[in-house]
Amino acid sequence: MEFAQLEALVHIAREHSFSRAAEHLSRTQPAVSISIKKLEEEIGAPLLDRSRKNVVLTDAGLVMVEYAQKMLNMRNEVSNAIDELRQLRQGKVTIGANESTSLYYLPAVIMEFRAQNPGVKVEVHRSLSERLPQEVKERNVDLGVLSFDPSDAELESFPVLQDELVLIVPPSHAMAKLKSVSIRELGSETFVAHNVKSPSRQHVVETFRKHRVPLNITIELATIETIKKFVELHFGIGFVPRMCVDEELARGTLVSVPVKELRYQRTLRVVYLRDRIHSHAGTRFLDLLLAGAAVSKR
């Protein structure tokens, strides 16, 4: 059963004529007759009563035309839906990201994307960075944003933002007015830290260990937001990505103090399946990210 056969039957039913149906379809009358004959053979019943001057439908033909019209309508709906996806009047992009990326990097990107493609839905799935490569490989998300190169042959990645780890203290802290501090000076301080494994946390731990200075972590918290609040409340000092404290540093509710022996650059990368065929919406989102892939330096 082919769409061309269904179209022929529907037009014959409307026109009550093979010749007028053929003219409407821009086909020859013999071609239309052959289409109907093949359809009748497949159905196993005559669809048209050809004994009369004007062609009319048999009972089987009446049933068949009803379903033929539905199938043709569905084909048009599918075609229109695909066109809408191509033109990004609908669709969905699913992004995996950790807490800080979701809060401090993605909003501006999503805002720009939505301004260009208001019909596309954007979903952000919060996930631990170490889990994101697997989430991408399992196709749970279209792409992930993380702070390390996963070095996986199945994955492709590119940098989108360069950030750094900074030491934050409350403005009334004794170190707040210093131009810089040493690791040794931090040995007597208490720290509020993120309880999630990450390359940046590991770097801090290893730097203190290398200089044989105690790292006194007295409170571990689940989010960067709570770390900032605890530092403001004088529970301790902490290391966080600079992009997470831009607003607080500008307002003066927190102060960043350079650490002489500790400088850690972190690069946010977009990761996606190397061989995956993305949706039109997913491709457009990647294109937007690639357009800014000359890494932004903070």
Sequence and secondary structure as in RCSB ss.txt:
>XXXX:A:sequence
MEFAQLEALVHIAREHSFSRAAEHLSRTQPAVSISIKKLEEEIGAPLLDRSRKNVVLTDAGLVMVEYAQKMLNMR
NEVSNAIDELRQLRQGKVTIGANESTSLYYLPAVIMEFRAQNPGVKVEVHRSLSERLPQEVKERNVDLGVLSFDP
SDAELESFPVLQDELVLIVPPSHAMAKLKSVSIRELGSETFVAHNVKSPSRQHVVETFRKHRVPLNITIELATIE
TIKKFVELHFGIGFVPRMCVDEELARGTLVSVPVKELRYQRTLRVVYLRDRIHSHAGTRFLDLLLAGAAVSKR
>XXXX:A:secstr
  HHHHHHHHHHHHHS HHHHHHHHT  HHHHHHHHHHHHHHHTS  EETTSSS EE HHHHHHHHHHHHHHHHH
HHHHHHHHHHHTTSS EEEEEE HHHHHHTHHHHHHHHHHH TTSEEEEEE  GGGHHHHHHTTSSSEEEESS  
  TTEEEEEEEEEEEEEEE TTSTTTT S B TGGGGG EEEEE S  HHHHHHHHHHHHTT   EEEEEES HH
HHHHHHHTTS BEEEEGGGSHHHHHHTSSEEE BTTB  EEEEEEEEETT    HHHHHHHHHHHHT S EE 
